[in-house]
Amino acid sequence: MTSSRCTNPLDQVEGAADAAFHEALDNGAGAEEAFEAATVAAEEAAAEAGIPPEEVQARTEAAKEAFDQALEEGKDPEECFDEARRCRRL
């Protein structure tokens, strides 16, 4: 069993974002609403993990750009979120 204290803070942030994104989709939210829910959850988890706000902001902006680009390309919400996840991880 792994303690949450041993978990990489970025993994915690990613897990919070992923859970919020999928919960929003499951509750009927559109892709952009689900991404917003994921962003809020990620920012909260990042603050709890002590990740500097400027780092969070930079990662969020990169993720949003990737998400929007994938959405414009006609990808489904999951694919858009995957693109955003890749950029958020930098």
FISE-917842 format. One line per field, with one value per atom (N, C-alpha, C): atom name; x, y negated, z negated; residue number from 0; residue in one letter. Coordinates in pm, 1 decimal, always signed. Layout:
# FISE-917842
a <- [CA,...]
c1 <- [X,...]
c2 <- [Y,...]
c3 <- [Z,...]
k <- [NUM,...]
r <- [a,...]
This chain:
# FISE-917842
a <- [N,CA,C,N,CA,C,N,CA,C,N,CA,C,N,CA,C,N,CA,C,N,CA,C,N,CA,C,N,CA,C,N,CA,C,N,CA,C,N,CA,C,N,CA,C,N,CA,C,N,CA,C,N,CA,C,N,CA,C,N,CA,C,N,CA,C,N,CA,C,N,CA,C,N,CA,C,N,CA,C,N,CA,C,N,CA,C,N,CA,C,N,CA,C,N,CA,C,N,CA,C,N,CA,C,N,CA,C,N,CA,C,N,CA,C,N,CA,C,N,CA,C,N,CA,C,N,CA,C,N,CA,C,N,CA,C,N,CA,C,N,CA,C,N,CA,C,N,CA,C,N,CA,C,N,CA,C,N,CA,C,N,CA,C,N,CA,C,N,CA,C,N,CA,C,N,CA,C,N,CA,C,N,CA,C,N,CA,C,N,CA,C,N,CA,C,N,CA,C,N,CA,C,N,CA,C,N,CA,C,N,CA,C,N,CA,C,N,CA,C,N,CA,C,N,CA,C,N,CA,C,N,CA,C,N,CA,C,N,CA,C,N,CA,C,N,CA,C,N,CA,C,N,CA,C,N,CA,C,N,CA,C,N,CA,C,N,CA,C,N,CA,C,N,CA,C,N,CA,C,N,CA,C,N,CA,C,N,CA,C,N,CA,C,N,CA,C,N,CA,C,N,CA,C,N,CA,C,N,CA,C,N,CA,C]
c1 <- [+84.3,+0.0,+88.6,+58.4,+138.8,+73.2,+151.5,+100.4,+88.3,-13.3,-30.3,+87.2,+158.5,+275.2,+389.7,+386.4,+491.5,+456.9,+337.9,+292.5,+349.7,+388.8,+437.2,+325.4,+355.3,+250.8,+182.0,+255.8,+193.9,+97.2,+125.4,+32.5,-96.6,-83.8,-201.8,-286.8,-221.4,-291.7,-360.7,-288.2,-343.7,-462.4,-451.6,-561.4,-686.2,-667.8,-781.2,-846.3,-764.1,-816.2,-891.9,-834.6,-896.8,-1032.5,-1036.3,-1161.3,-1268.4,-1231.2,-1328.3,-1376.7,-1287.4,-1323.9,-1427.3,-1398.2,-1487.5,-1619.5,-1614.0,-1737.9,-1827.5,-1767.2,-1845.7,-1907.5,-1828.9,-1883.2,-1996.8,-1975.2,-2077.7,-2207.2,-2194.6,-2311.6,-2369.2,-2326.1,-2384.9,-2318.4,-2204.3,-2134.5,-2075.3,-2062.2,-1994.1,-1843.7,-1770.1,-1624.4,-1560.8,-1602.9,-1541.6,-1576.2,-1699.6,-1738.8,-1659.9,-1641.3,-1565.8,-1420.0,-1364.8,-1227.0,-1215.4,-1313.1,-1312.1,-1316.6,-1399.6,-1406.0,-1271.0,-1206.7,-1075.4,-972.3,-980.4,-885.8,-900.1,-1023.3,-1047.7,-991.7,-1021.4,-972.9,-820.8,-759.7,-613.6,-550.3,-608.1,-553.2,-564.0,-675.0,-691.1,-589.3,-573.7,-478.7,-335.6,-305.4,-171.1,-141.5,-239.1,-221.0,-195.7,-272.7,-254.7,-118.3,-66.9,+62.8,+179.6,+148.5,+253.5,+322.7,+259.9,+316.8,+297.6,+402.3,+392.9,+284.3,+206.7,+97.1,+140.0,+258.5,+303.4,+327.6,+371.8,+389.4,+253.0,+159.5,+24.3,-36.9,-22.1,-78.6,-18.3,+111.7,+178.4,+130.3,+120.3,+74.5,-71.5,-152.5,-294.3,-312.0,-236.7,-246.3,-205.2,-97.7,-52.0,-157.2,-213.9,-316.2,-440.2,-481.3,-599.8,-578.0,-461.7,-431.0,-439.1,-381.0,-382.6,-525.4,-602.4,-740.6,-821.5,-810.8,-885.9,-847.5,-717.7,-671.5,-730.7,-728.7,-784.7,-935.2,-1003.1,-1146.4,-1175.0,-1094.1,-1109.3,-1085.5,-999.1,-968.7,-1077.3,-1179.1,-1290.9,-1270.6,-1171.4,-1148.3,-1255.4,-1279.1,-1378.8,-1322.0,-1408.5,-1361.9,-1245.8,-1248.4,-1139.0,-1006.2,-1009.9,-887.2,-838.7,-929.7,-893.1,-826.9,-885.5,-829.5,-691.8,-674.8,-543.4,-438.8,-476.6,-383.9,-347.0,-447.2,-422.9,-334.1,-358.4,-278.5,-131.3,-104.7,+34.5,+102.7,+31.6,+91.1,+103.2,+7.7,+10.9,+130.9,+169.2,+281.0,+414.8,+421.3,+544.4,+663.3]
c2 <- [+117.8,+0.0,-123.8,-218.3,-338.5,-453.2,-521.3,-637.7,-754.7,-838.9,-955.0,-1050.0,-1041.3,-1127.6,-1087.5,-965.6,-917.8,-944.4,-990.5,-1014.5,-1145.5,-1145.2,-1265.5,-1369.4,-1494.6,-1598.0,-1616.5,-1604.0,-1618.5,-1504.8,-1386.5,-1274.7,-1301.8,-1363.6,-1399.1,-1501.1,-1599.1,-1702.3,-1639.1,-1554.7,-1488.0,-1400.8,-1330.8,-1246.5,-1327.0,-1441.3,-1527.8,-1582.0,-1623.8,-1677.7,-1570.1,-1451.8,-1341.3,-1305.1,-1294.2,-1258.3,-1364.5,-1491.4,-1600.0,-1605.1,-1584.2,-1586.3,-1477.5,-1356.9,-1245.0,-1255.2,-1304.3,-1323.9,-1426.1,-1535.1,-1636.9,-1579.7,-1506.0,-1444.0,-1347.8,-1267.5,-1170.3,-1239.6,-1362.4,-1438.2,-1526.3,-1504.5,-1573.4,-1703.2,-1737.2,-1859.1,-1843.3,-1954.2,-1955.1,-1949.4,-1936.7,-1925.0,-2043.5,-2164.2,-2282.6,-2294.7,-2261.3,-2264.4,-2160.4,-2044.0,-1938.6,-1979.5,-2047.1,-2094.0,-2197.7,-2285.2,-2386.7,-2320.1,-2217.4,-2144.0,-2080.2,-2025.1,-1964.2,-2068.0,-2185.2,-2292.3,-2336.8,-2355.3,-2396.0,-2290.6,-2164.5,-2056.1,-2049.0,-2066.0,-2061.5,-2176.9,-2295.9,-2411.8,-2395.0,-2338.9,-2314.2,-2211.1,-2102.3,-1997.8,-2050.8,-2134.7,-2191.7,-2282.8,-2362.1,-2450.3,-2367.4,-2259.9,-2171.3,-2104.0,-2076.1,-2009.6,-2106.6,-2236.7,-2336.0,-2373.1,-2344.4,-2380.6,-2531.4,-2603.2,-2749.4,-2791.9,-2894.5,-2941.0,-2973.2,-3029.2,-3063.5,-2938.9,-2831.6,-2704.9,-2647.9,-2654.9,-2606.3,-2684.4,-2815.2,-2900.4,-2866.8,-2849.0,-2817.5,-2683.0,-2584.3,-2452.3,-2456.3,-2532.8,-2544.3,-2611.7,-2717.5,-2787.0,-2696.0,-2621.0,-2528.7,-2419.8,-2369.4,-2265.6,-2318.3,-2439.2,-2499.4,-2519.4,-2565.8,-2582.9,-2449.3,-2346.2,-2214.1,-2159.7,-2178.7,-2132.3,-2202.2,-2334.4,-2411.4,-2373.4,-2351.5,-2312.1,-2177.1,-2083.3,-1950.4,-1959.5,-2045.1,-2064.3,-2121.2,-2218.2,-2277.5,-2175.6,-2077.4,-1972.8,-1865.7,-1880.6,-1787.4,-1661.9,-1662.9,-1545.1,-1536.8,-1415.5,-1398.5,-1448.8,-1467.8,-1523.9,-1447.8,-1315.6,-1235.8,-1266.1,-1273.2,-1303.5,-1444.1,-1536.7,-1674.4,-1678.3,-1604.9,-1602.3,-1536.2,-1432.0,-1367.3,-1465.1,-1544.8,-1646.4,-1746.8,-1790.7,-1885.6,-1824.2,-1697.7,-1629.1,-1625.9,-1598.9,-1594.6,-1730.5,-1836.6,-1969.7,-2010.3,-1970.1,-2006.8,-1942.7,-1824.7,-1752.7,-1816.4,-1888.7,-1952.1,-1867.6]
c3 <- [+0.0,+0.0,+0.0,+86.0,+98.9,+24.3,-55.0,-127.6,-32.4,-54.5,+31.7,+16.1,-97.5,-116.6,-25.1,+25.6,+115.2,+261.5,+285.2,+421.1,+472.9,+596.5,+662.0,+661.2,+621.1,+619.7,+754.9,+863.2,+995.0,+1023.6,+971.0,+985.9,+909.2,+791.9,+712.8,+787.8,+846.6,+922.7,+1043.0,+1113.1,+1230.8,+1193.0,+1082.4,+1037.4,+1003.9,+939.4,+905.5,+1032.0,+1127.4,+1253.5,+1330.2,+1337.2,+1409.7,+1349.2,+1217.2,+1149.8,+1174.2,+1163.0,+1182.4,+1326.5,+1421.1,+1562.8,+1592.5,+1550.1,+1579.3,+1502.7,+1380.3,+1304.6,+1374.8,+1422.7,+1492.8,+1620.1,+1697.7,+1819.9,+1785.8,+1681.2,+1640.6,+1598.3,+1549.8,+1505.0,+1615.3,+1740.0,+1853.4,+1895.5,+1837.3,+1876.5,+2016.3,+2084.7,+2212.6,+2191.2,+2299.5,+2292.1,+2220.4,+2255.1,+2194.6,+2047.0,+2010.7,+1869.2,+1789.8,+1848.3,+1781.6,+1765.1,+1866.9,+1855.7,+1744.5,+1734.2,+1627.7,+1490.7,+1474.8,+1348.0,+1316.3,+1418.5,+1400.2,+1359.9,+1420.5,+1389.2,+1244.5,+1200.7,+1061.4,+965.7,+992.5,+906.4,+906.4,+1022.9,+1032.8,+956.3,+967.9,+898.7,+747.2,+700.3,+556.8,+507.6,+582.7,+544.7,+548.0,+646.4,+657.1,+537.6,+498.4,+382.8,+257.1,+239.7,+124.6,+126.8,+245.9,+259.6,+249.3,+242.7,+229.2,+359.3,+470.2,+600.3,+618.0,+655.7,+669.4,+768.5,+732.6,+819.0,+961.7,+978.2,+1113.5,+1198.6,+1135.8,+1208.2,+1246.6,+1153.4,+1179.5,+1295.4,+1292.7,+1397.7,+1534.0,+1539.2,+1665.8,+1720.3,+1633.7,+1677.4,+1721.3,+1648.4,+1682.8,+1818.1,+1843.1,+1972.0,+2087.1,+2069.2,+2173.9,+2198.2,+2089.8,+2102.7,+2173.9,+2141.3,+2202.6,+2352.8,+2390.3,+2533.1,+2606.7,+2548.7,+2611.6,+2619.1,+2513.2,+2509.7,+2618.3,+2624.5,+2723.6,+2866.0,+2888.8,+3021.5,+3061.4,+2969.3,+2998.1,+3023.1,+2948.6,+2967.1,+3105.8,+3146.8,+3280.2,+3390.5,+3362.3,+3460.5,+3465.3,+3380.2,+3381.7,+3299.7,+3212.4,+3129.4,+3021.3,+2972.6,+2867.3,+2734.1,+2634.0,+2506.8,+2442.9,+2450.4,+2393.2,+2461.9,+2594.0,+2668.5,+2635.9,+2622.1,+2587.4,+2449.9,+2355.8,+2221.1,+2220.6,+2301.6,+2312.7,+2364.9,+2463.9,+2516.6,+2406.8,+2332.1,+2223.9,+2116.5,+2084.6,+1983.4,+2022.2,+2148.4,+2194.5,+2175.6,+2203.8,+2187.5,+2042.0,+1962.0,+1819.8,+1752.1,+1797.0,+1735.8,+1771.0,+1877.2,+1928.7,+1897.1]
k <- [0,0,0,1,1,1,2,2,2,3,3,3,4,4,4,5,5,5,6,6,6,7,7,7,8,8,8,9,9,9,10,10,10,11,11,11,12,12,12,13,13,13,14,14,14,15,15,15,16,16,16,17,17,17,18,18,18,19,19,19,20,20,20,21,21,21,22,22,22,23,23,23,24,24,24,25,25,25,26,26,26,27,27,27,28,28,28,29,29,29,30,30,30,31,31,31,32,32,32,33,33,33,34,34,34,35,35,35,36,36,36,37,37,37,38,38,38,39,39,39,40,40,40,41,41,41,42,42,42,43,43,43,44,44,44,45,45,45,46,46,46,47,47,47,48,48,48,49,49,49,50,50,50,51,51,51,52,52,52,53,53,53,54,54,54,55,55,55,56,56,56,57,57,57,58,58,58,59,59,59,60,60,60,61,61,61,62,62,62,63,63,63,64,64,64,65,65,65,66,66,66,67,67,67,68,68,68,69,69,69,70,70,70,71,71,71,72,72,72,73,73,73,74,74,74,75,75,75,76,76,76,77,77,77,78,78,78,79,79,79,80,80,80,81,81,81,82,82,82,83,83,83,84,84,84,85,85,85,86,86,86,87,87,87,88,88,88,89,89,89]
r <- [m,m,m,t,t,t,s,s,s,s,s,s,r,r,r,c,c,c,t,t,t,n,n,n,p,p,p,l,l,l,d,d,d,q,q,q,v,v,v,e,e,e,g,g,g,a,a,a,a,a,a,d,d,d,a,a,a,a,a,a,f,f,f,h,h,h,e,e,e,a,a,a,l,l,l,d,d,d,n,n,n,g,g,g,a,a,a,g,g,g,a,a,a,e,e,e,e,e,e,a,a,a,f,f,f,e,e,e,a,a,a,a,a,a,t,t,t,v,v,v,a,a,a,a,a,a,e,e,e,e,e,e,a,a,a,a,a,a,a,a,a,e,e,e,a,a,a,g,g,g,i,i,i,p,p,p,p,p,p,e,e,e,e,e,e,v,v,v,q,q,q,a,a,a,r,r,r,t,t,t,e,e,e,a,a,a,a,a,a,k,k,k,e,e,e,a,a,a,f,f,f,d,d,d,q,q,q,a,a,a,l,l,l,e,e,e,e,e,e,g,g,g,k,k,k,d,d,d,p,p,p,e,e,e,e,e,e,c,c,c,f,f,f,d,d,d,e,e,e,a,a,a,r,r,r,r,r,r,c,c,c,r,r,r,r,r,r,l,l,l]
